[in-house]
Structure formats: C-alpha cells, structure tokens
C-alpha cells in the first residue's frame, strides 16, 4: 500500500517535471532555429529558475530535454540521409559507428542544457535562502 | 565560492570551450548543433527548382541539372554565362575552390593555424614566387578586354553565391576548420593557374643530375639520360619532316660549369603521379567515318573530384566537358564542331642557377663581369591564432632565389635562383576560351598561339574530318641539354635566350597512319631541330596506345572506352620473362616455387582480380632499388635514378653491368642474385601485408587505391577503391593516382560524348552525389553525356537566375 502511494506521489511530481523538460525542449527547439547553438541554455536557465527543483533533478530533466531534442533531430537526419554524413563524421572522429555520432550529439546537447537548468535552479535556491 | 556561482562559471566556461577550436578539433557545440553544424550539411531531400535573384546579371539564365546532376547553363550573353558558371561552381564546390587558392597563395596557415608542415608549404610556395607570378599573369589577362570581362563576371558569380550563405549553409569543411569563405577575386583564378603550373610543370632534376655527373661521370649521364630507349615512339612520329627554317640556336658555353654540390638544397622533384593519355583517329579508321577523340588526364585523385562536368551554352558557345573549379570555361571537352583534350609535356622549363652574392645583404650578385642589383619582395604569412611570419624574397634577373628546404636558414652558403616558365606572363584563359568556341583546325591553332604554360599535348578532332596534335607551350630556345644540370648564374651563356617560334612547336595534322596520340613520352625524334628536355615518361603507355590503334579498324566509341580501361603492361612484358630466367630456383622455398608457375602463366595484364600484378610491382621495385641502393647510398647525396625503360634495355644488353654487384659485400653479385633476392623479398612483403596467397593478393587490394579528400580530412575520401591499372598501362590507376576523367567523343553531324570521373557533381560530403560515379569509373562504365542543342524540356531540377 505504502509503496503504491509513494509511486502515485512520484508520478504527479514526475509529470510536473516532465512538463519542465517538455517546455525546455520546445523553447530550445524554437530558439535554436534562429540563434546560435548556445541559445539552448536559455530555456534551462529561465525554467530552471522558475521551477526551483533540486539541483540533481533540474540537471537530469534539463539533460533529458536536449538529449531528446538534439538526439532526435540528429537521428532523424541520420536516417533520412542514409547515414552518409554521420558515417563520414564517425570516420573523421574515429568513433566507429555513425550511431555514436548521434549519441554524442544527444549527450552534448543534454549536458549543456542540464548544466544550464541546474544553474537556474541553484540561483533561485540561493535567493530563497538569502 | 557558492554553488550557484560555481555552476554559472562552469556553464560559461563550457559554452566558451564548445565554441572554440582546439588544435584540429572543431568547436564541438557549434559543430554538433543539428540546426547549424555538420548535420545541416546532410542532404535529406533532392534539390528542387528554384528562382534566384542575383545582382549584376544582364538577362535571365537557366541552369538545368540532368539526372546525374550535371549542370547545363543556358545564358543569353557571354557575361551572364561566366557569371552563372562562377555561381554554380561555388554552389557545388566552394571549399575546394578556396583551399586550392589558399594553397597556391601560400596562405594555408591562415586557414588551418599553426602547423609546421603547413608553414613549410606556405613558405616554399612564396619562395617559388607563386603569388608574385599570379599577379603578373593577372595583369596580362586584365589587359585583354574579352578575358577581363570573363574573369570579372566569374568572380561576381562566385561572390553572389558566397553572399547568399548564412553560416549554417557553409560547406561542412568550413565548420571543421571553424572558418568562413572569403570574397573571390580574379587574382584567385590566376592563383589556380599557378597551382596547375606547379603540379604539371613544377619539378626539376637539375641538382641530382649535377651530383650524378660529379659522382659517376659524363658517360653515365650519356648512357642513361641522354639515350632514348629503342622502343620509344615519340608523340610526333619519327617520319615527320620538319619543313621549316629553324631560328638560330644559342651556342653552348665552351667549358662545362661544375656547380657546387649544394647537398643541403633539394629541389622539388617532378611530380610522379602526373601523366595522361589522349588520342584521335580519323574517319578512315572508324565505323562512322567521322573522327573519334579520347582523353584521360592522370592526376592525384581527390574528393571532391578535381573536375566537374558542365555544359556552357550562350551565343557563340555550346561546349560540354570538365571544368577546373575557379577557372572559367571548359578545360577538356567538345562542342558541336570540335573536341579537344590535353596531356602533359615534359619539357625542361625549370632551371636552377647558382648565384654569387656580393655580401650577406644580397643586394648585388655577380653576372656577366659586374655586380648587378637584386630586387626584393616582402611576404607576410598570416597564421590563424599565431604570429605572422615575415619572409624576404630576393630576385635576380633569372627569377627568385629559392631555398627549396624552408628550414634552411639564409646562411646557406650556396644560393640558387629559379628560372621557371611558371613566372612568364601570359594568358592561358584565352586559349581555353578559344578552344571552347573553336569551329575548325584554324581556330584551334589560333587558340594555341597565345598559350604559355604548362605545356600540353593538345589533341584535336573536328567535324570536318581533321585530327591533329600540337605539343604546345612557350619553349625556351636552348642549346642541347641546356639546364639538364645546375647552371652558372654568372654567365649569360646559360640564360634562356629567346623562344622557339610557336609555328615551330612540334605538331602533326592528318598523318597517313590515321591517328595521333600522346602519353607524356618524348615529344619528338632526333630530327627535330630544337632541344626540349631529357626527361619524359617511359615509352610503354605511348607504345601500347599506338600498337592498338595501328591494328584497329571500324572503330566505335565503345572500342575507345574499352581501350581506356586497357591494363596491359608493356613494362612487365619487357622484363618479366628475363627476371624469371634469372631467378635461381634452388634458393626458393616451396611456396615461392609454386608462384613461379603463376608468374610464367601471366599475360602481363595489371587486372584487379589477378595476383601477379601486385607481386610484380614489389618484385620489380626491389630489383630496381637493389641495383642502385649500394652505390647511390655510398654517395651520401641524392642522385638521379635512370628511367626503368632505359635501365631494362641496358640490363638486357649488359647483364654484367657494373652497378649490379653489391659493393658492400665481398662476393660478386650477379643479376641472378638480385632477381632472386628481390623475388624472395616480394613474396615476403605480400605474405606479411596480404597474408597467405589468396584473394587478398589481388592487385585491386594491393594497389591500396585511396581517393583522399582535397583538404585531407579523414572520413571524407573513399578508401580502397578496387581497380585494375598501373602507371605504365593505359588505365593508369594505382595508389590514389590515375585517370581523373575519361572522355570519348565521336564527331559527326550529331556530336556524341561519353565520360566518367571518380566523384560526383556535388562537393558536399553529406550528399549521395559526392562520390556517386566512383563505381562506374573503376569499372569503366562511361556515361553517355547529355549534350543539349537547346534547353531541354525535362530536368532533374532547374535553377533560374534572374538579375532583378
């Protein structure tokens, strides 16, 4: 019973944070269309600040958002290009497989966004304690 | 430090780091960004019809891309034609165009950053006077109003494309290098011409010949370098009568100058990968009754391909062929009346003069009994992220004083000035534009008249039934063997003293044999009244072409395409039977003996699927080297090696030739010993690198045929392109060198062309079209070329360029 209750509590918490991830994903997508790559940190900084989650959670959800966004975009291009470009970049970087190039893209975007979201949340926590 | 500040600093540092290029690692954030990084260059849909507005066009231009994406430009005037050519070339090949001009200008460091090898190349390029001569040549081009309209329009077109680009649309190579394209200028076209000169006419054996003479004596020079092999068939056949009064030849100096050995100065060797074939047969030998012309230039292969197919159509023009990115016009191709193709001429047009300076200031040098002033030019080599390098060029009347090894300090005791045809002002653009528009033999000859260099053997065929070949370029009128070794820079007798008149350049029109051909072999026989050079390609390819053409009747275009894929090695045929005789069977193990049988069964074809060609390659190479290794090694300086064809002739007539004995051993080696130890060596190499005898021994693998990216970016080339061929075979494919374009043209009321090169139209490594023709190329499957008389109804896609 207790287990059940905790999981339902977690679920509602997760859906709130999932909305955070979704919002980051969508705004980052739009900003990235017009602005340089580092614009993907803006949604994380602002939304991380507003959502005031714990540092670790903020990092993870910020990470997830751009992992999915950049990873998804890269995977889509990889497939519709028959892996020609990703294959060449894999050779250039000596990483073996084009899918690793997709993965690097996802992790890179995720890490930057995660760090930004965490920074946003930390700034707000600092203000709250001050 | 508090957590939020630490986190913020970490974020800022990370953004900065991922936006910065470290060494050869691109700025990773920028680079992996799916919207603007390399992913944005991945082609995911076919290009579509477009209407583009380009300022400066006079009229509308249609560019039709056929099913292989070959652009066909239909313009209404000459200006628009070349402006559109510039635009479309940049659209397909911008990075290639730019990196080649950076290279020719000695500016690679500006693009790539600090790298000792790149800096050396830039310094050498400057000291060769490449940018200096490019400026000189441009002056001449600009004085000709027709040429200046063309190069200016071309530059405008390239710039219109560059200006249309946002950074996410830059070719992927710029993203790898974290660089941006710069504006195109007519000077860049001139620089590209210099690049061709360096590749095709930029090499010299003068220093090595001097040392070889000092070491082995004049007799050795006569034997190996001044004697032609018996089997040689010069480009202009020996029965050609030279029915003109030759101009006066300069006198050779009385005493032969002995240059200092100058061991530390090493001049650039002639480019070994360069060669080409071309030939034309007249109507008496063809099925159609009209001439057929074939050409295949051999160069270092690269991706994007060196060439791009294109059709240029405007009033006065309808020409199809291949372009060299950055140079207006078609360089090898055909129109409705004529076809033309070039091979390189080995004329000696780079000579080195030993210079005596008065003092360390190098302000004066000794010449003709007095001190003459030098002139100087400052070269600034900018280095991306580093300090600018300043270099002072010193010029004598011969040319720039070059230290071929840029690491040598200017304290080098011996100085050498370079006299090079590459520095001679001229307008080669005019020649190619003339050929693009030529209608008959007279137009072709008129186009050739102004041509300076690099000297080429221009083969020609026309609808009027004419075939011809001109060994064409501006040739210094030399005394015999002038400039074979290092010259005396103080004595006017060693200077270039005038030129061979253009009408005396070797040529032949409509010979009774019914064909003309060239394969970089010696241009002329002994009867020709002028001296050209002592250094040409071995006879084998040229003789093979002539042997085949002599036999052939009722020739079809397909016969010519098949002939371009011929892998027969006259070189192997000329020595393998003897080498097999020489091998001492008792010294071989079982496996080695077994392979003797295979070698005896070999038909001397350098086919991809055979094991013998690869074995022969290593066997002969080691056999050749073992003859010279001991003596040449003992000399301690770099000497000149004989050509293989002349050496083989000597070995056959003198099997006890003195150099065969290894001077490092007590016993006396015979040719049998060398052939045997080289045989065992070759078997060892094959077994070590390609395993047990089997499919991996196939020549197609052994030749290690890698087609590298033009900027040497790993992953952007094509590795191990399985092919037959050899430098001595008509199909000269090997080790990443070979036929960079194969073209066959059948003249007639309706001119038809076929062609293929190892690449694609698109220069984008993320496009399937980038390397789309490689398989067709390696298998000899030429495409029938879409040569349109007027703009076609259908196309893969079409770009309309409008001026307003």
Interface residues (C-beta under 8 A of the other chain):
Chain A: X32 X33 X36 X37 X38 X41 X55 X70 X73 X74 X77 X78 X80 X81 X82 X84 X85 X86 X87 X88 X89 X90 X91 X92 X93 X94 X104 X105 X108 X109 X111 X112 X115 X116 X118 X119 X122 X123 X125 X126
Chain B: X2 X3 X4 X7 X8 X10 X11 X14 X15 X18 X19 X28 X29 X30 X32 X33 X34 X35 X36 X37 X38 X39 X41 X42 X43 X44 X45 X172 X176 X713 X714 X715 X716 X765 X766 X767 X768 X770
